[in-house]
Amino acid sequence: MNIDKTNSSSFIQSYQKQMQVTPAQKARPLQQEDQLQISSEAKAMFEKNTEADIARQEKIQLLKAQVASGEYQVDSDKVAEKIHQYWFDK
């Protein structure tokens, strides 16, 4: 059996060459940070939604108060109609 001896130092040297960093690679400029810009149209949409959210919150508070006081009444006919529309009138 004949074993071919290879020079293992050549493998180590090629690895060490890969690990060496050149000055040009060290002097690379840093990447700029990401930036976010929101258009005026998007800001207007957000403000419009905020106004709707305020109105919605007021309605929710009113409903919560009615439920807590026992004044809230469920109309079973409307509930049945909505269920029927959902399942059969698509």
N, C-alpha and C positions, 0 to 999 in steps of 0.2 A: 504494500500500500504506500502510495507516494502522496505526501501532503505538501501542497504548495504554500510556502510561507510568504505572506504578504507583509509589506512594511506598514504596520499599524500606525506608525507616526505620521504617515502621509494623510491618513484619514483624520487624525487629530488636527493636523495643520490646516486642512481644508475647512474643518469646522471652525477653527479659531479665526480664519480669514472671514468667514461669514459673520462672525460675532463682532468683528471690528466695525466701528461706526466712523464714517468719514466726517470731517468737519462740516461739509455741506449738508449732511443729513442732520447734524446737531443744530445748525443755524436755521432750520426751517421755520417759517413764521407760524405762529399759533393760529388755529382756526378761529374765525369770528364766531361770537355767540349767536344763537338763534334769536330772531326778533319777531315780534308779533305786532301787526298793525291792523286795527279794526276800522273799517270804513265808516263814514258818517251815516250811510244807509243802515248798516248793521247796528250802530248805536241807536238810531231812531227806532228800529224794530225792537230792540231790547227795552227801550223806554216805553214803547207802546204795550209790550207784554207785561211790563212792571205795573202799568196802570190797570191792566186786565186782572193781574194777580191780586191787586189791592181790592178790587171789586169782588173777586171770587172769595177772598179771605173774609170780607164782610158778610157775604152770603153764608159762608160756612159757619161763622160765628153765630149768625141768626138761627140757622138750623140747629146748631148744638144747643143753644139756649132753649129753643122750642122742645127739643127732645128731652132735655134735662127737666123742664118744667111740666112735661106731659102734655103739652099743647099740640105737638106734631101729630097729624093724622095721615095715615097711608091710604091712598085711594086705590083699592084693590082692582078696580076696573082698569085704571091706567096702567098698573103693573102688568095685568094680564094682557092688555093690548100691546104693550112694548115687548113682552116675551113672544107673543104671536108674531109680531113684525120681525123680530130678530130671527126666529127660526123658520118662518114660512114665507115672508115677503121680501126675499133677498133680491 
